[in-house]
Amino acid sequence: MHIRKENLEGAQVQALLREHLASMEHTAPPESRHALDLSGLRDPAVTFWSIWDGETLAGFGALKHLTAEHAEIKSMRTAAPYLRRGVASRMLDHLITEAANRGYTRISLETGSMAFFEPARRLYESFGFVQCQPFANYRPDPNSTFMTLDGLSPNSGVTRINQKSRSSCMTRQLISSGSTFEQEIGYSRAVVDGNWIFVSGTTGFDYSTMTISDSLTEQTEQCLRNIEAALHQAGSSLKDVVRVTYVLPNGADFPQCWPILRQYFGEVRPAAMMISAGLADPRMRIEMEVTALKQS
């Protein structure tokens, strides 16, 4: 994927912007909605970027100049087919880096306070943003959450923010799949710490529907898709996996998984261990945990 500065003329960009604005309509009354429309994004104070997968638009984001030291993030949006694939993380990192390289020392944003915006708030928190008072021309509003990140310096980004921000989670990024289990139990799908990525035990649930197949081989495939999505969101891939642990209630079933594992890991050949043990749900027939090391 690649990020480019956008002139807002493309059909895909305008279509996703219309979708973005329409999705906001049910969240709050008009006076509490602050998403910029096409004319607002054409303001000279706004710079707009898009992220592309080949010829397909994956998402966009914008940066608005407030003062010589302060910028605002606007219009963060990921296209539906690219949700939970790391698009928002890459765009947010790009905006932070761009803001720092332009000389801003603080970057802030407004997002909704409702449950609809919880994934966005978690993403911002994982980058070190903290809640703050209304800024610029905003006023206190129960429908809004205001967040800020201080201490930017040139070459800032996901792994290069100053020490103050590093101590507030900048080197540790939390990855979510959107699974309800994460909030209920209190864990992350994956944790990024420096170049290391630790992916939690992952089962064959399809997190978009919270359903699971009865087939061991289908569960194995879904496990790997879930892991791949978490790694992608962390800026990595299965090629970076250095260790994997397999847990099956019935160890005698493990050979059924081998052809699929060879397909995904045959060239990578990570260190591995298989454990035969009970799993939390009787429908689960396999669970996998991986550790990856991002290549510099």
N, C-alpha and C positions, 0 to 999 in steps of 0.2 A: 504494500500500500504506500501511497505517496500523498503528501500534503502540499497544496498550492494556494496562493493568494487568488481570491475569486472576484470576478467582476459582477456577479449576481445576474448575469444574462442567460445562463444555461437553463434549459427546460427541466433537467433533473433537480437542479438546485432550487428553482422556484417551486417545483412540485413538493419537494420535501419541506420547504419553508411553509407552504400552505398547510401541509399536514401538521407541522409543528404548532402553528397558530391555532388550528382547529382542535388539537388535543388539549390546549389550554382552556378552552371555552367552558368546560364543565368543572374546572377546578376552583374557580373563584369569581366574584363579581368583576365587571370590567375595570373598575377603579383599582383593583388589586392585581391586575395582570399587567406585567411590564415587559413582555416579550416584544421585540422590535419587529415591525413589518418591513416590507421591501424598502419603503421610503426611509424608514428609520435606519436601516442597515446601510443606506447610501449616504448617510451623514459623513462628512469628511473626517469627523472624529472617530469613526468606526473603521476598523480593518477586519475583513472577513476572509476566513480560510475554509477550504473544503478538503476532505480526505477521500481518496479514490482507490478502489480496487480495480485496477485496469481501467476500463471505461465506465465502471459502475460507481455511482456516488454512495459512499458508506456513511458520511456524516459531515457536520460542519461546526464551526465555532467562530466567535468574534471577540475582538478586543476594542474597548472604547476608552479613549483618552479622557481623563477627568482633570488631572493637574500634572505638573512636571514630575511628581513623585508617585502618582496614584492612577491606576487603570482599573477598568471593570471588565469582567468576563460577561459576554452576552451570547445568546442564541446557541447554546450547546445542544446538539441533536445528533442522534445516531439513527440511521435507517433501520427499519425493522429486521431485515435479514442479517444485520450485522450486530444485533444486540448480544452482549456478553462475549464479544470477540475482541475486546481491547481497544475498540475504536475511540470511545470516550476518553480512556486513559491516555492514548497517544495524542489526541487533540488537546487535552488539558495540559499535558507536559509541554506540548508545542507552545501553547498560549503563555504558560509560565516562563518558559525560556525566552520567548519573544519579548515579553514584558520586561524581563530583567535586562536583556540586551539593548532595549530601548532606553534604559536608565530609570525605569520605575523601581521604587523600593517597596511598594505595596500594591497588592492586587486584591480586589474585592468582588463580591457578586451578591445578587439577590435571587433566591429560589423560593419555591412554595414551602409552607409549613405543614402541608397535608401529607397523608400517607402516600399519595401518588408520587411525591417527590422524594421519598425516603431513599431509593437507590442513588439518586443524584447527590443527596446530602452525604451518604456514606462514601461515595467516590471522592467528594471534596475533602471530607475528613481524612481519608486515607492519604491525601497529598499534603496534609498539615494545616488545612484551613480550619479556623475556629470561628464560633459565632461572635458577632460584633453588633454594635449599635447601627441604626440606619446611617447611611453615608450619602454624600452628594445631595441630590434633591429628594431622596426617599424620606418617607415619614413612617413612624411606628405603625405597624399593620399586623393584626393577628394572623393574616393569611401569608405573611412573608417571613422568611428566615434570611438574615444577613450574615455573611461569612467573609473572612478576610485572611490573607496570608502576608505577613510582614517580613522584612529583612531580605528582600530579593537582591541579588548581585549579579553582574554579568556572568553568563554561562550557567545560570541556575536552571534547574529542571528536576526531574524525579530523583536523580542521584547526586545533584550538585547544588543543593540549596545551602545557605550558610548554617553555622553550627547551631544557632538558636532554633531554627526551623527543623534541623535534623533531630534535635532532642524532642521535638513534638511530632514524631511519627514520619518524618520525611524519608528516612532510610528504610522504614518499615511500612510497606504498602499492603493493605488488606484487600483480598480479592473475594468477591461474592458471586455466587452462581444464581442468586435469587431464590434459592431453596428456603422453604419455611423452616427447615431443620436448623439452619444456621442461627436464626434469631431465638428459636425455642431452646436450643441447647447452649448457645453462647460460644460459637467458634467461627472461623473463616474457612471458606473453600480452599484458599491458599494464602500464604504469607510470603511476601518478598522482602528479604533482608539483604541489602547489598546486591550481589550477583546471584545469591542463592534463592531458590524458590522451593517452598515446602508445601506440597499439595496434600490436603487432608485425605483420610480414607474416603474413597469415592465408590459409590455403588452404581448399579445399572438403572437407577431411576432417571426418567426423562424429566428434568426439572421444570420444563415449560408446562407440562401437564400433570406432573407428580404421579405418573403411572410407571409400572415396571413390567417387563415381559416375564413369562414363565420359563423361557428358554435361556439356558446358561450361555450359549454362544451369543445370543442377542444382548444379554446383560453385559457380557464382556465387551462387545462392540460399543455399547452405550457408555460403559465405564470409561473407555478410552476416549470417546468423544467428549465426555464431561471433563476429563483431565486435560485434553487438548485445548478445550475452550478456556479453562483456567490459565493454562500456560500462555496461551495467545494473549489473554488479557494482561498478563504480566510481561509481555514483550518477549516471549520465549516460544519454544515448540517442543514436541516430543524428541527432537534430535538432541536436545540439551539434557535429557534425563540421564542421571548417573546411577540411580538406585531405585528399585521398585520392590514393593512387598505385596504379595498376593495372599488373601485370606479366603478360604473356602470352607463351608461347613462340612463338606465331604471331600477329603483330599483325593479320593479315587476319581473324582470328576475332572481333575486338573488337566489330563491329556486332551480333553475336548477343547480346551482353550488354546492349546499350543499353536495351531495354524493361524489363529487371529493374532496371537502375540508375536509370532514370527513376522507377520505382515507389518506390524507397527514398529517392532523393536529389532527386527532381524539384522539391520545394519548398525544400529546403535549399540546393541549388546550391553545393556546396563547390568550392574550388579543386581542380584535378585534373590528373594527368599519366598518360599511358599509355606504358609501356616494353615493347619487344619484347626478351625475353631468356630464356635457358634457366632452368628451375626445378630444384630439388634432386631431384625424383622425376618420372620420365617420365609418371606418371599425372596429375600436376598440370597443369591447363590454364589456371589463373588464380591469382594471388595478389594480395591487397590489403593496403595499409598505410594507416591513418588517424590523423589527429590531431584531437582534439576539445577544446573549451574549455567547461567547465561554466559555466552561467549562474549568477550570484550570486543 
